[in-house]
Structure formats: C-alpha cells, structure tokens
Amino acid sequence: KNKRSLKSILLAGSLLISGLLSAQQPKVLQHGAHRVGKRTDVEMATWRGYGMGQFIHWGVYSLFGGELNGNYYNGAAEWIRSWKDMPNGVYDSAYKQFNPSSFDATQWAKMAKQMGVRYVTFTTKHHDGFCLWPSKYTDYTIANSPCKKDIVKQVVDAYTKEGIDVYLYFSIMDWHNPDWRYDLKTKEDSVAFERFKLFTKKQLTELLQQYPQTKGLWFDGTWDNSWKKSGAFTDTLEQYLKTLHPGLIIGSRFRADEFGNRHVDATGVLMGDYEQGWERKIPKTYADVHGNDWDCVMTIPENGWGYQKKWLGHWKTTNEILEMTAQCVSLGGNFVLNFGPKPDGTFRPEEVEIAKEAGEWMKINNAAIYNCEYAGWEKQDWGYYTKKTNENKVYMIVFNVPVSRSLKVKPSKNTLVDKAYLLTAPGKTLSLEKLDYDASFIQLPSAQYKQPFVIVLETKEGGEKSDEQKAKT
Ligand SMILES: C[C@@H]1O/C(=N\OC(=O)Nc2ccccc2)[C@@H](O)[C@H](O)[C@@H]1O
C-alpha cells in the first residue's frame, strides 16, 4: 500500500514539474516573429542584391574625434559623451559649434557612387540624442545649431539622385531625453518611459513622412531592459511603421518579444527582415546565417564609427575590404563599410583613398557582387564563389593564386561547368582539366596577378553522379 502511494506521489510530482517546464516554453508567441524565412517581396529582393553598402556616422561626437584636452577616449569615438573625463555640460553645449563649412551631400553621394555602393545607412540620431534633422519634438537638433541645414534631407536627396538607396539609422537609446530609462523599476520609470515611447513613435513618424524616399530604418540602442520589457510596444510600433511606409525594411536589432528576447524570439525565429547582429564580424560558414538575410557592418579601423582623430591599431587595406565584401556576398549577405566624416563635413584622406580604390575594382568586377548569392559549392583556398541570382553563372573571386596556378573547382551536385573565362577576357576560354568525378583544375595563364580577379563559370545541369549512382558503377 505504502509502495503504491509513494509511486503515485512520484508520478504526480514528475507530471507537475514537466507541466511547469512546458509552461515556460511558449507554444504561440503574441509578440514574436510574424514570419518564418526570408521576405519574398521585390523591396527585399533589391536589398538582397545590393552586395556593398556604406554606413555614415556623423554628429556632435564628430567635433571631438575621440579626444578632449589632448587625452584620447579609449573607446568608440561616438560614445565620448559617456567618458568619465567628459563633463556633460561640455558635450551637451558642443552642438553650438556644429557648423560643417565643407559639408556637401552631393560630393558624399558621388564618392559613394564611384565606390560602387548600392545603399547607404545614415545616422539621423545617435545615442547622444542630437537630431540631424529639424525634429519638432526636441530642441536638441540641427535647427538650433549654427548649421541650420536639414542634413538628413540633403543626404537622402543627394544619394537618391545618384541611385543609391537610403536607410536611416536611429538610436532608440537617447541620453539627452530625460524620459529615457535603462530599466523600468519604479512606477515613475514606467510613466516616464511611456512618454519616451510616444516621443520615439513621433520622431520615427516624422522621419518617414519628411523623407519618404527612405527604404528602411536601421535601429540601434535597443539592448537595455527598458526596451526588452516593451516587447508588445516594439511589435505594435514595427507594424505601425510598416503600415505607414509599405515595403519598409527593418532589421533584427529593433524588436523584443514578450519574454525580452532580441533578434531571435523564444521559439528560435528571427524577428526582423534580416539579421543585424553581424557587426565587425563575418559568418564563417553558410550554416552560421541560419537561412536568414543578413548584412555585416564594418569599421575601417579596428573599432569606432564616428570620426576619430587617431586611428588606433590596424586599419583595413582596400584588398582586405574587397575580400570581406566577396566573403559576405559568397555567404548570401551584404557588406557595409563605415565612414566617419570630420566635423567640417569632409572625409579623412584614408577613407577617400579606400573609396576610390574599391570603386576601381568594383567598376570592373561588380558582376560578381551585384545581385549575387550563395553558390553552395565547396569553398576552395583561392577565394570565394558567388552565384548570379536567376542565372546559370557562378563567379570565382580569386584572392590567392597557388604557385601551380591551378585553381581547383568542385561544382555542387548535378551541376556541370560548361565554360570558364576571365571576366575581363570573355573571348578566351580557360582550360578545364578533369580531376575525377566532381572536380576540375582551371589552369591560369602565366601572368602577374596583383589584384583580386574574377573568373566566370557558365554552368549547366547534369554531370556529377549522385552518391547512389556512383555506388553502382
Ligand atoms: C554601429 C554601431 O552600433 C552600436 N552598437 O552596436 C552593438 O551594440 N552591437 C552589438 C552588440 C552585441 C552583439 C552584437 C552587436 C553603437 O553603440 C555604435 O556606436 C555604432 O553605432
């Protein structure tokens, strides 16, 4: 009798515990992702084909360039207001000196066009709360600086005129707004943050209404508890913005679900139109992107997005930047390079040089970057494959020529290479030496390969047998 009752107690206990555990795993989320898999509309297809983009961080922080009284801030220059050696009064009055005498949005847009970027993400308001457009909802804007110009409008108009799509960076975290909260611990916190959420909605509405050419919003400053506790609000706000601006593209850094998860909701689905977590890092393999759209945002120096008087450590060469671009496109993403204009509105000479050199390469080789996707072929040491979307063309972007000058090519299953030639010499077919069932060597003509270059592989179905067919022979 005792044994039986003990058994029934244990059984009841285990049912209770498993019930509680399963209660923590939500079956259906109210405020999680509303779509599984990639967006399939034309706006997102355009975004997917960009290949290369430009990021621009510009604002009051640019005045300091990471330095104050001869001392350098040991962090990202656009965070200098948070430096313990920066008296708030000094930073918060600095906007009265913001007067970029050499700012010329058309020049910026032409440099970007020459570089070959297809989209730009521009800082409308960074964490410091200073607005580069004349917002009606705060005095802390460009309208009350000596500059007075509507910088956002000039950038949107100039880049759009050059055929470069514009995305607006917006920081939710706003150090200047007294209603901003890092966390919601008290009733007062919640009352203030309700005001802050309304302020945020109003500013985003005015950005989309005043700059309707905008293709998307790049959100930042959404990692604090106050925002993570506002999952329902972020969901409602995202749906409101997309209703206000059909086709709008918003990445995964915006939303939180009702459990405070960001980027990926409690059921493991990405919230947002693309993964926005690849910041200064690139996925190693295609598996790492989990079938999502994504882009990588990258600084030229090791870190730091706003103008920095001194670039600490290593800054990337043009070839490194081209290789990162090829690497991102080869894994189905876009590569976005950041520029930090100086307070006067001009760029550092290193940035101008990189834009020029990258542009010279892109002018010749952009077929392997624009409207290309993951090819699914086995990666080889010589470089990266990209595949032209909706065409039987695979590109080899070659960075490392082996001493043998033989480049190994192993097409994906049931794909044959019909023809191979240098992108710059389509009339001269390259010889393909069959190695075994599924690989070939392309023998490069003897030459000095000083620059990365592209080989075009025209493909067709057939050829390589499947494993079970092989087994029969
Ligand atoms: C693009 C950068 O974005 C930021 N922060 O990004 C992140 O916090 N990134 C992040 C954090 C954790 C994981 C992955 C990315 C900003 O603070 C910075 O000033 C710059 O605007």
The ligand as an SDF file (V2000), in Angstrom:
LIG
                    3D

 21 22  0  0  0  0  0  0  0  0999 V2000
   27.0140   50.5100  -35.4670 C   0  0  0  0  0  0  0  0  0  0  0  0
   27.3680   50.6180  -34.0010 C   0  0  0  0  0  0  0  0  0  0  0  0
   26.2980   50.0670  -33.2500 O   0  0  0  0  0  0  0  0  0  0  0  0
   26.3650   50.2100  -31.8770 C   0  0  0  0  0  0  0  0  0  0  0  0
   26.2680   49.2490  -31.0580 N   0  0  0  0  0  0  0  0  0  0  0  0
   26.1330   48.0540  -31.5560 O   0  0  0  0  0  0  0  0  0  0  0  0
   26.0460   46.9750  -30.7340 C   0  0  0  0  0  0  0  0  0  0  0  0
   25.7780   47.0810  -29.5890 O   0  0  0  0  0  0  0  0  0  0  0  0
   26.3060   45.8290  -31.3800 N   0  0  0  0  0  0  0  0  0  0  0  0
   26.2140   44.5570  -30.8890 C   0  0  0  0  0  0  0  0  0  0  0  0
   26.1280   44.2970  -29.5270 C   0  0  0  0  0  0  0  0  0  0  0  0
   26.0490   42.9690  -29.1000 C   0  0  0  0  0  0  0  0  0  0  0  0
   26.0570   41.9380  -30.0420 C   0  0  0  0  0  0  0  0  0  0  0  0
   26.1570   42.2160  -31.4100 C   0  0  0  0  0  0  0  0  0  0  0  0
   26.2370   43.5330  -31.8230 C   0  0  0  0  0  0  0  0  0  0  0  0
   26.6130   51.6090  -31.3830 C   0  0  0  0  0  0  0  0  0  0  0  0
   26.7470   51.6340  -29.9830 O   0  0  0  0  0  0  0  0  0  0  0  0
   27.8510   52.1110  -32.0550 C   0  0  0  0  0  0  0  0  0  0  0  0
   28.0990   53.4210  -31.6120 O   0  0  0  0  0  0  0  0  0  0  0  0
   27.6280   52.0770  -33.5820 C   0  0  0  0  0  0  0  0  0  0  0  0
   26.5450   52.9260  -33.9210 O   0  0  0  0  0  0  0  0  0  0  0  0
  1  2  1  0
  2  3  1  0
  2 20  1  0
  3  4  1  0
  4  5  2  0
  4 16  1  0
  5  6  1  0
  6  7  1  0
  7  8  2  0
  7  9  1  0
  9 10  1  0
 10 11  1  0
 10 15  2  0
 11 12  2  0
 12 13  1  0
 13 14  2  0
 14 15  1  0
 16 17  1  0
 16 18  1  0
 18 19  1  0
 18 20  1  0
 20 21  1  0
M  END
$$$$
